[in-house]
Amino acid sequence: MEKILKIKSPKNLQTDQGKEFFNNKFKKLMKKYNVNHYSTFSEKKAAIVERVNRTLKNLMWKEFSYRGTYRWVDLLKEIVYKYNNTKHRTIDMKPIDVTKKHEKQLLDTIYTHIKIAKLNNKFKIGDQVRISKVRAGLIRTILYRWDTAIYSIKFLI
């Protein structure tokens, strides 16, 4: 990670809650390069990053088939180069060409198409509910899926 940060470091870095990110060594590294590291502490995944990962994997599998090898380490630099130098439909430009001056334009382009769905709440203020727990590992019994406390709904979002 430090090799990457030496070349260019972000202002902010959002990661999942993995121990590879939340430890003293990583914390010191982020401090050294003045990077604001955080997690949303949510079960939700970063959809954009997951999509990039899927694209990179697809490019890798094409190369695996073509070259007859599964040695991804040798391919990664070339694949990332191809990804960054290919025009993306969503932003209508190559990632390599994106600069700070494009920030507002890109945010407008990306988020203009998102429609906010009208929510039909099945709950009402005053309803009694339980909160589902994060499912971890192989625990799949009904007893572990819900918090034992009962809560009252105070307001709807």
PyMOL commands that set and color helices and strands:
alter all, ss='L'
color gray80, all
select helices_A, chain A and resi 2-7+24-32+47-67+72-74+76-84+95-97+100-112+142-144
alter helices_A, ss='H'
color red, helices_A
select strands_A, chain A and resi 12-14+36-38+128-129+151-152
alter strands_A, ss='S'
color yellow, strands_A
deselect
rebuild
show_as cartoon
